[in-house]
Amino acid sequence: MDRLWSPWRSEYIASAGDADSTVCVFCRLRDEPDNDAANFVFHRASHNFVVLNRYPYISGHLLIVPYEHVGELDATAKATTDELMDLTKRSQTALREVYRPDGFNVGMNLGRSAGAGIADHIHIHILPRWSGDTNFMTSVGETRVLPEDLATTYQKLRPIF
């Protein structure tokens, strides 16, 4: 088994058993506006919020999440999807300003068979990317190395929103 020390995740892992597993993680974040900093939610709009991914593929990995608990894009209200895309664009601008990436991945996984880890609540991923950001650790060691912790990423992006 491969291990890479990531102490920034210890508090989250230790508290994982405390949460009610029947409650959608995105609905819990939606319903805890007083805990935005602890939950890494850094922007709330009318129909959606922007949050750091707790399990990022790369530093700056953001999620744009509707408040509505809906599992299908085509079942989502137009006002929500319009704002979802506007916030994706705004997130791209913020990530470009803070991280100066060479490109971006933007996408949705709709349904478990499409790779959705949270299949019943749609969300968009946006990730900054750099030429050569997949190094030997990822391709050979099957391990991701992130250069900064979530709190640092949050502090960098929060003022932009």
C-alpha positions in Angstrom: 0.0 0.0 0.0 1.3 3.5 -0.9 1.2 6.2 1.7 1.9 9.8 1.5 1.8 11.9 4.7 -0.9 14.5 4.5 -1.5 15.9 8.0 -4.0 18.5 6.8 -6.6 15.7 6.3 -6.3 14.3 9.8 -9.0 16.5 11.4 -11.4 15.7 8.5 -10.8 12.0 8.7 -11.1 11.9 12.5 -14.5 13.6 12.3 -15.8 11.5 9.4 -17.7 9.1 11.8 -19.4 12.1 13.5 -21.5 13.0 10.5 -24.9 11.6 9.8 -24.2 9.4 6.7 -27.8 9.8 5.5 -27.4 13.5 4.9 -25.9 14.6 1.6 -22.5 16.3 2.2 -23.5 19.1 -0.1 -26.8 19.6 1.7 -25.0 19.7 5.0 -22.6 22.4 3.6 -25.6 24.3 2.3 -27.3 24.2 5.7 -24.2 25.3 7.7 -23.6 28.9 6.5 -22.1 29.8 10.0 -19.4 27.2 9.3 -18.3 28.4 5.9 -14.6 28.9 6.8 -14.3 25.5 8.5 -16.1 23.9 5.5 -14.0 25.8 3.0 -17.2 27.4 1.4 -16.0 30.7 0.1 -18.9 32.1 -1.9 -22.6 31.8 -1.7 -24.8 33.1 -4.5 -28.6 32.9 -5.0 -28.8 29.3 -6.2 -25.3 27.9 -5.8 -22.2 28.0 -3.6 -18.5 27.6 -4.3 -16.4 25.3 -2.1 -13.0 23.6 -2.1 -12.9 19.9 -2.9 -12.0 18.1 0.3 -10.2 15.5 -1.8 -8.5 17.7 -4.4 -6.8 16.3 -7.5 -4.7 19.4 -7.5 -4.4 22.6 -5.5 -7.2 25.0 -6.3 -9.7 22.2 -7.2 -13.1 23.9 -6.7 -16.7 22.7 -6.8 -19.7 24.8 -7.8 -22.8 23.2 -6.1 -26.5 24.0 -6.4 -28.4 24.5 -3.1 -31.1 22.3 -4.6 -30.6 18.6 -4.0 -30.9 17.4 -7.6 -29.1 14.5 -9.3 -29.7 15.3 -13.0 -28.6 18.4 -14.9 -31.7 18.3 -17.1 -33.9 18.4 -14.0 -32.3 21.5 -12.7 -34.0 24.9 -12.9 -32.7 27.3 -15.6 -31.9 30.0 -13.0 -29.7 27.5 -11.1 -27.8 26.3 -14.2 -27.3 29.8 -15.5 -25.8 30.8 -12.2 -23.9 27.5 -12.0 -22.1 28.4 -15.3 -21.6 32.1 -14.3 -19.9 30.9 -11.1 -17.8 28.5 -13.1 -16.6 31.4 -15.2 -16.0 33.5 -12.1 -14.0 30.6 -10.5 -11.9 30.3 -13.6 -11.0 34.0 -13.4 -10.2 33.7 -9.7 -8.0 30.6 -10.3 -6.2 32.3 -13.2 -5.5 35.4 -11.0 -4.2 33.5 -8.0 -2.5 30.4 -9.6 -1.6 31.4 -13.1 -2.3 28.0 -14.6 -1.6 26.9 -18.2 -5.1 25.5 -18.6 -8.2 24.2 -16.8 -10.3 21.1 -16.5 -14.1 21.8 -16.1 -16.6 19.0 -15.9 -19.4 17.1 -14.3 -19.9 13.4 -13.6 -23.6 12.6 -13.8 -24.4 9.2 -12.3 -22.2 6.6 -10.5 -21.3 4.8 -13.7 -19.9 8.2 -15.0 -17.7 8.5 -12.0 -19.9 10.6 -9.7 -18.8 10.2 -6.1 -21.9 12.1 -5.0 -24.3 11.0 -7.6 -27.5 12.5 -6.2 -26.4 16.1 -6.0 -24.9 17.6 -9.2 -21.9 19.8 -9.1 -19.2 21.2 -11.4 -15.5 20.6 -10.9 -13.0 23.2 -12.0 -9.3 22.5 -11.7 -6.3 24.6 -12.6 -3.7 22.7 -14.6 -0.1 23.3 -15.5 2.1 21.7 -18.2 3.9 18.8 -16.6 1.7 18.7 -13.4 1.4 14.9 -13.8 4.8 13.8 -12.6 6.4 10.5 -11.7 4.5 10.3 -8.4 1.2 10.3 -10.2 2.0 8.3 -13.2 4.4 5.7 -11.7 3.7 5.9 -8.0 -0.1 6.3 -8.3 0.2 9.0 -5.7 -0.8 12.7 -5.9 1.4 15.3 -4.2 -0.3 18.6 -3.4 1.9 21.6 -2.7 -0.4 23.4 -0.3 -3.0 22.5 2.3 -6.7 23.4 2.0 -6.5 26.3 4.5 -3.9 28.0 2.4 -5.9 27.5 -0.8 -9.0 28.9 1.0 -7.0 32.0 2.2 -5.7 32.7 -1.3 -9.1 32.4 -3.1 -11.5 33.8 -0.5 -10.6 37.5 -1.0 -11.1 37.2 -4.8 -14.8 36.3 -4.3 
